[in-house]
Structures are given as C-alpha cells and as structure tokens.
Amino acid sequence: LQDACWAFSYLTDIDGDNNDNNTSYDGPIHAINASGALARLVGLLNHDCPHVRHPALRSIGNVVTGDETQT
C-alpha cells in the first residue's frame, strides 16, 4: 500500500518545465481523478501507518497544485 501511494505521488509530480510544446499536460492527474483513486487516497489520510499517510498526502497535494484543467 505504501509503495502504491508513492507511485501515485510520482505520477502526479508533473513539472511544467518538462513540457516541450508549452501546453498543459494533464494525463496522470486526469487519469487518477477519472479512476476514483483520488477518493481512495483521501481515505488513506486516516490510515494508522504514517508511512501510508505521507505519500497519500503528497499525492493529493500534487493534484491540487495542478493547473485549472487538472483540478
């Protein structure tokens, strides 16, 4: 579970400077929203283990700091 949360964290950590054509890249964030995984990540904020809560929170933070088309 911890590793899955970290995977979501890495997928959502999109840096706009890596985009060569200056257009919005919302692939992973859109996919996470569409899949319902974001709701599960929010639920994991109540997990007993901090090693699960931390990457879940980081993933959510990455999503909410996306641009207006991503959030």
Sine and cosine of phi, psi and omega as CSV:
sin_phi,cos_phi,sin_psi,cos_psi,sin_omega,cos_omega
0.00,0.00,-0.69,0.73,0.02,-1.00
-0.86,0.51,-0.72,0.69,-0.02,-1.00
-0.91,0.41,-0.59,0.81,0.05,-1.00
-0.90,0.43,-0.65,0.76,0.04,-1.00
-0.90,0.44,-0.65,0.76,0.04,-1.00
-0.91,0.42,-0.59,0.81,0.05,-1.00
-0.88,0.47,-0.69,0.72,0.07,-1.00
-0.88,0.47,-0.62,0.79,0.02,-1.00
-0.87,0.48,-0.71,0.70,0.00,-1.00
-0.93,0.38,-0.61,0.79,0.02,-1.00
-0.91,0.42,-0.57,0.82,-0.05,-1.00
-1.00,0.02,-0.09,1.00,-0.02,-1.00
-1.00,0.06,0.95,0.30,-0.04,-1.00
-1.00,-0.05,0.82,-0.57,0.04,-1.00
-0.98,-0.17,0.87,-0.49,-0.02,-1.00
-0.86,0.51,-0.39,0.92,0.00,-1.00
-0.95,0.32,-0.27,0.96,0.01,-1.00
-1.00,0.09,0.03,1.00,-0.06,-1.00
-1.00,-0.09,0.92,-0.39,-0.11,-0.99
-0.95,0.30,-0.50,0.86,-0.10,-0.99
-0.97,-0.24,0.26,0.97,0.09,-1.00
0.85,0.52,0.47,0.88,0.11,-0.99
-0.94,-0.33,0.33,-0.94,-0.02,-1.00
-0.93,0.36,0.68,-0.73,0.06,-1.00
-0.90,-0.43,0.96,-0.29,-0.08,-1.00
-0.88,-0.48,0.30,0.95,-0.07,-1.00
-0.79,0.62,-0.92,0.39,-0.07,-1.00
-0.90,0.44,-0.66,0.75,-0.01,-1.00
-0.91,0.41,-0.68,0.73,0.04,-1.00
-0.88,0.47,-0.68,0.73,-0.01,-1.00
-0.89,0.45,-0.64,0.77,0.01,-1.00
-0.92,0.39,-0.66,0.75,0.06,-1.00
-0.90,0.44,-0.71,0.70,-0.06,-1.00
-0.93,0.38,-0.50,0.87,-0.06,-1.00
-0.98,0.18,-0.27,0.96,-0.08,-1.00
1.00,0.03,0.02,1.00,-0.02,-1.00
-0.92,0.40,-0.46,0.89,-0.01,-1.00
-0.89,0.45,-0.65,0.76,0.04,-1.00
-0.88,0.47,-0.63,0.78,0.03,-1.00
-0.92,0.40,-0.65,0.76,0.03,-1.00
-0.88,0.47,-0.65,0.76,0.05,-1.00
-0.88,0.47,-0.67,0.74,0.04,-1.00
-0.89,0.46,-0.53,0.85,-0.01,-1.00
-0.96,0.28,-0.15,0.99,0.08,-1.00
-0.91,0.41,-0.30,0.95,0.05,-1.00
-0.99,-0.12,0.13,0.99,-0.03,-1.00
-0.91,0.42,0.53,-0.85,-0.01,-1.00
-0.91,0.41,-0.53,0.85,-0.11,-0.99
-1.00,-0.04,0.82,-0.57,0.03,-1.00
-0.91,0.41,-0.35,0.94,0.01,-1.00
-0.96,0.27,-0.20,0.98,0.13,-0.99
-0.99,-0.15,-0.67,0.74,-0.02,-1.00
-0.88,0.48,-0.66,0.75,-0.07,-1.00
-0.87,0.49,-0.82,0.58,0.00,-1.00
-0.93,0.37,-0.47,0.88,0.07,-1.00
-0.90,0.43,-0.71,0.70,0.03,-1.00
-0.90,0.43,-0.65,0.76,0.02,-1.00
-0.89,0.46,-0.65,0.76,0.03,-1.00
-0.89,0.46,-0.72,0.70,0.02,-1.00
-0.89,0.46,-0.66,0.75,0.04,-1.00
-0.87,0.49,-0.64,0.77,0.03,-1.00
-0.90,0.43,-0.62,0.78,0.00,-1.00
-0.91,0.40,-0.73,0.68,-0.09,-1.00
-0.95,0.30,-0.26,0.97,0.07,-1.00
-1.00,-0.07,0.12,0.99,0.07,-1.00
-0.94,0.34,0.10,-1.00,-0.01,-1.00
-0.97,0.24,0.01,-1.00,-0.12,-0.99
-0.90,0.43,-0.43,0.90,0.04,-1.00
-0.98,0.19,-0.39,0.92,-0.02,-1.00
-1.00,0.06,-0.50,0.87,-0.07,-1.00
-0.97,-0.23,0.00,0.00,0.00,0.00
